[in-house]
Amino acid sequence: MSGHGEGLLSRYTDSLLGVFGTPQKVLVRGSGVTVWDADGREYLDLLAGIAVNALGHAHPGLTRAVAEQLNTLGHISNFFTSPTQIGLAEKLLELAHAPSGSKAFFTNSGTEANEAAFKLARRHGGGSRPRIIALEHGFHGRTMGALAMTHKPSYREPFEPLPGGVEWVPAGDAEALSAAVDETVAAVIIEPVQGEAGVRGHPAGYLEQAREITRAAGALLIFDEVQTGVGRTGTWFASAPAQSAAVIPDAMTLAKGLGGGFPIGAMLTFGEHTSSLLNPGQHGTTFGGNPAATAAALATLEVIESQNLLAHVREVSAYARERLEELDFVTEVRAHGLLIGLEIAAGAASAPAPAMVAAALEAGFIINATGPTTLRLAPPLIITTEQIQRFIDALPEIHRRSTS
């Protein structure tokens, strides 16, 4: 990098804690699916802030809603509520087909939503159900409770001892789940599609089996839809696939795309029992559910509905899958709406994916690697087939440059 961006990155290194390493670029503005860096270079954003910017950048409906809300109230604390907070809770419960007695709790992020779910599980477990079952290769966040449920040892081990009682079973294995879940289990937490593991879904019927297993044992079933919720997979929630009955969990966590780029998370609790587990004073957040964040989320949901983006996501996803499968160096395409994992043939390069991310950036495309041979795409839901095709057309040269 040269010019203005290089100077800004030097200032970043001098002033910010290095937990993310050195950023790839300094981005200064965006419009739709396009962003620009500090040196004026243009990029097609195929990552959307890791599945966050559902409506792309600077969407007029979203920016207008936040600006109008900030002209009245931005923050009021949890001593009070607001019309947008109430309206968003009602809308999410409606979209989730939540049964009577269901509730919403708002946070500022996905890891905070999963912290709330962890505490919910503890309250359900009491002293007699000390165990929580999570899935191998699952990711639920970086704070201590969410981290305790995250499988990857390199994430967890530097911060041990973590909250205890969490065990892992192989993802997608109903027999292993059934063998692990008994009356000592408080909850099972599942990502319907494991995003950080490389966009990996589960076998058909697995979520339904998980529902039966947990119900029979009296354990809670928690779906982590932080990355997959709010239209990302072409339906409102990945646990409610198109033309198939939704699997209703006991709790569901959301974030990322919910605010269209504005920080907000949520935990939905389904039914009277689950919704009564956390009593006044047992959990809270200062900023969670503030008027600006809930206004942003309501605007995001309204645009997704009014522009029929769920059907659009399914259409673009099907197109992208077909075109990507034609590339000889792509060995597998895992497309769950606009959450897409690509397996790249290793060939002479044992880890082609990270090199392809760097080559793609230089070619004007923002993508992500979740493993040595795995690329992840999670573009804004508004992306067009023409924009996707631009990337696909460039991908063979990106592959050649990164592996030669």
Residue, then its C-alpha position, 0 to 999 in steps of 0.5 A: m500500500s502506498g500514499h494516504g492509506e500507508g500512513l493511516l496503517s502506520r498510525y493504526t499500528d501505533s495506537l490500536l491493540g494488535v488483536f486483529g493483526t495489521p488490517q489489509k486496507v483502510l476503507v473510507r466509504g461505500s455504496g451498495v456492494t462497492v467500497w473504496d480505500a484511502d488511496g481511492r481504489e475500488y473493491l467489490d465487497l463479497l464479505a459484507g463485514i462478515a455477513v453484517n451489511a445485509l443491505g450493502h453500504a450507505h443504504p438510504g432506507l437504513t441511513r434515513a431511519v438511523a438519522e431520524q431516530l438520532n434526531t429524537l432519541g439515541h440512547i435511554s438506558n434499560f430503565f426505559t423502553s422505546p417504540t422501536q424496541i417494542g416494535l422490533a421485538e414484536k416483529l422478530l417474534e412474528l417472523a420466527h413464528a414464536p409461540s405464545g409467551s415468547k420474548a426478546f432480549f436485545t444485546n449489542s453483538g452476537t457474542e453477547a447474545n450467546e452469553a445471554a443464552f449461556k446464562l439461560a441454559r444455566r438457569h434451566g439447568g439449576g444444580s441438577r443439569p450441569r452439562i451443556i453440549a455444543l458441536e465440534h467446529g462450532f463458533h459462538g463468540r470470543t467472550m468468556g461464556a461464548l468462548a467456553m462453547t466454541h470448539k477451537p482449542s487455540y481460541r479457548e486454551p489461552f484463556e482457561p479456566l473458562p466456565g465449565g460443563v461444556e462438552w462437544v460432539p461431532a457436528g451433524d451426528a444425531e447418534a452421537l448427540s443422542a448418546a450425549v444428551d440425558e437428564t444431566v444436560a441443560a442445553v444443546i447449542i447448534e449453528p444451523v450452518q457452521g460459518e467459521a467452520g467453512v459454511r458447513g450445514h448438517p444432514a437433512g433432518y438433523l435439526e429435527q432430530a436434535r429437537e426430538i432428542t432435547r425435548a425427550a431429555g428435558a434439555l433446551l435447544i438453542f440455535d445460534e443464528v448470529q451469522t445465518g439469520v435475517g435472510r442470509t440463507g434465503t429464508w428469515f432463519a436457516s432453521a426455517p428453510a424454504q418449503s419446509a417446516a421450521v424447527i422451533p428451538d427454545a432459544m435463538t440468537l441473532a446479530k450480524g445482519l440484524g442491524g444492517g451494519f449497526p451493532i445489535g444482537a438479540m436472543l429470542t426465547f420461545g414459550e412460557h418456560t424458557s421466557s421465565l428463566l431469567n428474572p429481573g436483575q439476573h441479566g442486563t446491558t446498558f446499550g442493548g436495544n437502544p432506540a437507534a439500534t432497534a430503528a436500524a434493525l426495523a429498517t433492515l427488516e422492512v427493506i428485506e420484506s419490501q424488496n423481496l430480498l429473500a427470493h432474490v438471495r435464493e436466485v443469486s445463490a443458485y446462479a452462483r453455485e452453478r457458475l462456481e461449480e464449473l471452475d475446475f479448481v473448485t472441488e466443492v461449493r457449499a451454498h446456503g443462500l448468500l453464505i457460500g463456502l468454496e473448497i479449492a484444490a490444494g495442488a502444489a500449494s498446500a494452503p491456496a485459500p489465504a493466498m487467493v484472498a490476498a490476490a483477490l484483494e489486489a484484483g478488487f474483490i473482498i473475500n475471506a478464508t476460513g481454512p487453508t483450502t476454504l474460501r467464504l463469500a457472504p456478500p450483501l443480500i442486494i448483490t446482483t448476478e452481474q456483480i457475482q459474475r464479475f468475481i467468477d470471471a476474475l477467479p481463474e486468474i486470481h487462482r493462477r496468480s496465487t498458486s503459480 
